Amino acid sequence: MNCSSATAVLKISHSVWDDFAASVRKYLGRLLPSVTFSDMAQTCELSFGLDFKDNKMTFDEILDLPQAISRDSGKKMVVCIDEFQNINEYDDPLAFQRKLRSHWQKHTDVCYCLYGSKRHMLLDIFHNYNMPFYKFGDILFLEKIPKKDWIEFIGRKFSETGKEISGELCSMITDLIKNHPYYTQQLSQQVWFRTATVASAEVVDEAFSDIIGQLSLLFANIIDTLTPR
């Protein structure tokens, strides 16, 4: 668990300064924390930094920190880790995964939400019998964002900046991209750049052609790396 993770864990479990400071001393005292409190502009902000140079907390204690806080505070906790498939890039990844699972599977007050953008890599982690996280928990596949939500989102973003785009053109954008979140936003942005006041079908076609042209070399390089099969 790094500094940002520890900060997030404590901020959501304690909202009052005294509780926050006490929690830092109790749970992270051996990590040499530096705590700051700011009430500028009538807003209070709690933050702290951690110095791992002389860390006296064991690796096991750090991994069990969410469970310890949840148990003592009486609050359930959800720990979310994005791009979890990158764990395979660590030194000795299998040993690290075994270490994580050995702790996490004993945590009764903490739920771990592990997600990422590389479906095939995540499936290997959770469906491969030889992997430490095999059958660790339920697997959920996110469906595409519905077209109606995209139409509302794109139209609202245009309107917020003083520009207009019809529902038909918003639908056209999502159809061209097949509701892919990243490229739907990229195409919408390119249409927005090319629109002075009111978007047109010609602008959408132009933006779409430009994106295809920009990415064609990238796509060709990806295809070249594929095996004949």
C-alpha positions as CSV (number, residue, x, y, z in Angstrom):
1,M,0.0,0.0,0.0
2,N,1.5,3.3,-1.0
3,C,1.1,6.8,0.5
4,S,-2.0,7.7,-1.6
5,S,-3.7,4.5,-0.7
6,A,-3.1,5.0,3.0
7,T,-4.4,8.6,2.7
8,A,-7.6,7.4,1.0
9,V,-8.1,4.7,3.6
10,L,-7.9,7.1,6.5
11,K,-9.9,10.0,4.9
12,I,-13.0,7.9,4.2
13,S,-12.9,6.3,7.7
14,H,-12.4,9.5,9.7
15,S,-13.9,12.9,9.0
16,V,-13.0,14.8,12.2
17,W,-9.6,16.2,12.8
18,D,-9.1,14.6,16.2
19,D,-10.1,11.2,15.0
20,F,-7.9,11.6,11.9
21,A,-4.8,12.6,13.9
22,A,-5.4,9.8,16.4
23,S,-5.8,7.3,13.6
24,V,-2.5,8.4,12.0
25,R,-0.7,8.0,15.3
26,K,-2.4,4.6,16.0
27,Y,-2.1,3.0,12.6
28,L,0.8,4.7,10.9
29,G,3.0,5.9,13.8
30,R,5.8,3.7,12.8
31,L,5.8,5.0,9.2
32,L,6.9,8.5,10.4
33,P,3.8,10.4,9.2
34,S,3.8,14.1,8.8
35,V,0.3,15.5,9.3
36,T,-1.0,18.9,8.1
37,F,-4.3,20.7,8.6
38,S,-5.5,23.5,6.4
39,D,-8.7,25.6,6.8
40,M,-8.0,28.0,4.0
41,A,-11.0,29.6,2.2
42,Q,-13.4,28.1,4.8
43,T,-12.7,24.6,3.7
44,C,-10.8,22.1,5.9
45,E,-8.4,19.7,4.4
46,L,-6.5,16.9,6.1
47,S,-3.4,15.4,4.6
48,F,-0.3,13.6,5.5
49,G,2.9,12.2,4.0
50,L,4.7,9.0,4.8
51,D,8.5,8.4,5.1
52,F,9.4,4.8,4.3
53,K,13.1,5.3,4.9
54,D,13.0,4.1,8.5
55,N,9.8,2.1,8.2
56,K,9.2,-0.1,11.2
57,M,5.9,-1.5,10.0
58,T,6.1,-4.9,8.5
59,F,4.7,-5.7,5.1
60,D,2.1,-7.9,6.8
61,E,0.9,-5.0,9.0
62,I,0.6,-2.7,6.0
63,L,-1.5,-5.2,4.1
64,D,-3.8,-5.7,7.1
65,L,-4.2,-1.9,7.7
66,P,-7.7,-1.7,6.0
67,Q,-9.0,-4.6,8.1
68,A,-7.6,-3.2,11.3
69,I,-9.3,0.2,10.6
70,S,-12.6,-1.3,9.7
71,R,-12.6,-3.6,12.7
72,D,-11.8,-0.8,15.1
73,S,-14.1,1.8,13.6
74,G,-17.0,-0.5,13.0
75,K,-17.3,0.6,9.4
76,K,-17.2,-1.6,6.3
77,M,-14.7,-0.6,3.7
78,V,-14.3,-1.1,0.0
79,V,-10.7,-0.9,-1.4
80,C,-10.7,-0.3,-5.2
81,I,-7.5,-1.0,-7.3
82,D,-7.5,0.0,-10.9
83,E,-5.5,-1.7,-13.7
84,F,-5.0,-4.7,-11.4
85,Q,-3.5,-6.7,-14.3
86,N,-0.3,-4.7,-14.0
87,I,0.5,-6.8,-10.9
88,N,2.0,-9.2,-13.4
89,E,4.8,-6.7,-14.1
90,Y,6.1,-6.8,-10.5
91,D,9.2,-8.6,-9.5
92,D,8.2,-12.2,-8.8
93,P,4.5,-11.5,-9.4
94,L,3.3,-14.9,-8.3
95,A,4.9,-14.6,-4.9
96,F,3.4,-11.1,-4.5
97,Q,-0.1,-12.4,-5.5
98,R,0.2,-15.3,-3.1
99,K,1.1,-12.8,-0.3
100,L,-1.9,-10.5,-1.1
101,R,-4.4,-13.4,-1.3
102,S,-3.1,-14.9,2.0
103,H,-4.1,-11.6,3.7
104,W,-7.1,-10.4,1.8
105,Q,-9.0,-13.7,2.1
106,K,-9.0,-13.3,5.9
107,H,-10.4,-9.8,5.9
108,T,-14.0,-10.0,7.0
109,D,-14.8,-6.3,7.1
110,V,-13.1,-5.2,3.8
111,C,-14.2,-5.8,0.2
112,Y,-11.7,-5.6,-2.6
113,C,-12.8,-4.4,-6.0
114,L,-10.1,-5.3,-8.6
115,Y,-10.6,-4.0,-12.1
116,G,-8.7,-3.1,-15.3
117,S,-8.9,-2.5,-19.0
118,K,-7.1,-5.7,-20.2
119,R,-9.8,-8.3,-20.0
120,H,-7.7,-11.2,-21.2
121,M,-5.0,-10.5,-18.6
122,L,-7.5,-10.3,-15.8
123,L,-9.2,-13.5,-16.9
124,D,-5.8,-15.2,-16.7
125,I,-5.3,-13.9,-13.2
126,F,-8.7,-15.0,-11.9
127,H,-9.6,-18.0,-14.1
128,N,-6.2,-19.8,-14.5
129,Y,-6.1,-22.7,-12.0
130,N,-2.4,-22.1,-11.5
131,M,-2.7,-18.5,-10.4
132,P,-2.9,-17.4,-6.7
133,F,-6.1,-15.4,-7.3
134,Y,-8.0,-18.3,-9.0
135,K,-11.7,-18.1,-8.0
136,F,-10.9,-15.3,-5.6
137,G,-14.3,-13.7,-6.0
138,D,-17.2,-12.8,-8.4
139,I,-16.3,-11.6,-11.8
140,L,-18.4,-8.9,-13.4
141,F,-18.2,-7.9,-17.1
142,L,-19.3,-4.3,-17.6
143,E,-21.6,-3.8,-20.5
144,K,-21.3,-0.9,-23.0
145,I,-22.7,2.4,-21.9
146,P,-26.2,2.7,-23.4
147,K,-26.6,5.0,-26.4
148,K,-29.2,7.1,-24.7
149,D,-26.7,7.9,-21.9
150,W,-24.1,8.9,-24.5
151,I,-26.6,11.1,-26.3
152,E,-27.4,12.9,-23.1
153,F,-23.8,13.2,-22.1
154,I,-22.5,14.6,-25.4
155,G,-25.4,17.0,-25.8
156,R,-24.9,18.3,-22.2
157,K,-21.2,18.9,-22.7
158,F,-21.7,20.8,-25.9
159,S,-24.4,22.9,-24.2
160,E,-22.2,23.7,-21.2
161,T,-19.7,25.4,-23.5
162,G,-22.2,27.4,-25.5
163,K,-22.3,25.0,-28.5
164,E,-25.1,22.9,-29.9
165,I,-25.3,19.4,-31.3
166,S,-28.5,17.5,-32.1
167,G,-29.6,14.2,-30.7
168,E,-29.3,12.7,-34.2
169,L,-25.7,13.7,-34.4
170,C,-24.9,12.4,-31.0
171,S,-26.5,9.1,-32.1
172,M,-24.4,9.2,-35.2
173,I,-21.2,9.6,-33.2
174,T,-22.0,6.6,-31.0
175,D,-22.9,4.4,-34.0
176,L,-19.7,5.2,-35.8
177,I,-17.7,4.3,-32.7
178,K,-19.9,1.4,-31.6
179,N,-20.2,2.9,-28.1
180,H,-16.6,2.5,-27.2
181,P,-16.0,4.9,-24.3
182,Y,-12.6,6.2,-25.2
183,Y,-13.2,6.7,-28.9
184,T,-16.7,8.1,-28.4
185,Q,-15.2,10.8,-26.2
186,Q,-12.3,11.3,-28.7
187,L,-14.7,11.7,-31.7
188,S,-17.0,14.0,-29.7
189,Q,-14.0,16.2,-28.7
190,Q,-12.9,16.4,-32.3
191,V,-16.4,17.4,-33.4
192,W,-16.5,20.0,-30.7
193,F,-13.1,21.5,-31.8
194,R,-14.5,21.8,-35.3
195,T,-17.8,23.4,-34.3
196,A,-18.1,27.1,-34.0
197,T,-21.7,27.2,-32.7
198,V,-23.8,24.3,-34.2
199,A,-22.4,20.9,-35.1
200,S,-23.2,19.4,-38.5
201,A,-23.1,15.9,-40.1
202,E,-20.3,17.1,-42.3
203,V,-18.2,18.0,-39.3
204,V,-18.8,14.6,-37.7
205,D,-17.8,12.8,-41.0
206,E,-14.7,15.0,-41.2
207,A,-13.7,14.3,-37.6
208,F,-14.3,10.6,-38.0
209,S,-12.1,10.4,-41.1
210,D,-9.3,12.3,-39.5
211,I,-9.3,10.0,-36.5
212,I,-9.2,6.9,-38.7
213,G,-6.3,8.4,-40.6
214,Q,-4.4,9.2,-37.4
215,L,-4.8,5.7,-36.1
216,S,-4.5,3.7,-39.3
217,L,-0.7,3.3,-38.9
218,L,-1.1,2.2,-35.3
219,F,-3.7,-0.4,-36.2
220,A,-1.6,-1.7,-39.1
221,N,1.4,-2.1,-36.7
222,I,-0.9,-4.1,-34.3
223,I,-2.1,-6.4,-37.1
224,D,1.6,-7.0,-38.2
225,T,2.4,-8.4,-34.7
226,L,-0.4,-11.0,-34.9
227,T,0.5,-14.6,-35.8
228,P,-0.9,-16.1,-39.1
229,R,-3.4,-18.0,-37.0
